[in-house]
Amino acid sequence: MIMKCAATLALLLSFPSAATAEFFDCVIIPAVTVQLGAPVSGLLDQVLVDQGDLVVAGQKVATLRSEVERTTLEVLVLQAESRAEIEAQVSRLALAEKRLARVQNMVERSIAPREDLDTAEAEVEVITRELAIAEMRQKVAILELERARQQITQREILSPVNGVVIVRHRYDGEFLPQDGYVVTIAQISPLIVEAFLPVSYYRSVVPGEVLRVLPDPPVGGDYNGIVNIVDRVFDAASGTFGIRVLLDNTDLSIPAGSRCQIELKIN
């Protein structure tokens, strides 16, 4: 009987032990939270979104009043597109070059004095320089036009992420200081799951590992997330280290801010 029990124990020990699962508290938070303002101050013309609205990256969420800037833009468009001054100088230069050719011919034939040739050459040189100045002015006008367009762009506030508006700070007609905010947007796809584990489990979790995430009621459900970050610095006071898990939320079914449980399998 004793030999039979020993054989059974040896057989059990020959199989690898099954992994045990332990659960730890966690919290589900937005991947990114951004407070949107503008690089310039001014009066808000329109705030186009409200709390709870979904937005996509690049969507216009607010604009500042820009009547003065748009009028300036129209003036600069006319200046940048106009070639009247350049064409006038080109015509003057063509006429001066013809006059120079005639004077050169007359001087060669000793019909006109050398001073007339010097005068004609100087006139061509002056008009050539004036043409160069006119061309430079148009280039400056084009650059000024581009700057005016950028100034108008700075008065349009765009969302940098896909997400949801969680706070609306200001309304139409309010003054927006340069360090002020219009809305706060949270990116909720993907979500971040944060958990703190005892340092004794440091070797039990690695980046890229798939872990189960179980949101607390009333959210509920059972989801798989991928470990994104494992802290390399322990919190000595609590004897823990943090991990971050990326949780897909393409259908936006999981609200951020939920508490949860995360499953860690220990061999």
Secondary structure, DSSP 8 states (H G I E B T S, - for coil): -HHHHHHHHHHHHTS----EEEEEEEEEEEEEEEEE--SS-EEEEEE---TT-EE-TT-EEEEE--HHHHHHHHHHHHHHH--HHHHHHHHHHHHHHHHHHHHHHHHHTTSS-HHHHHHHHHHHHHHHHHHHHHHHHHHHHHHHHHHHHHHHHTTEEE-SSSEEEEEE---TT-EE-TT--SEEEEEEEEEEEEEEEEGGGGGG--TT-EEEEEE-TTT---EEEEEEEE-SS-BTTTTEEEEEEEE--TT--S-TT-EEEEEEEE-
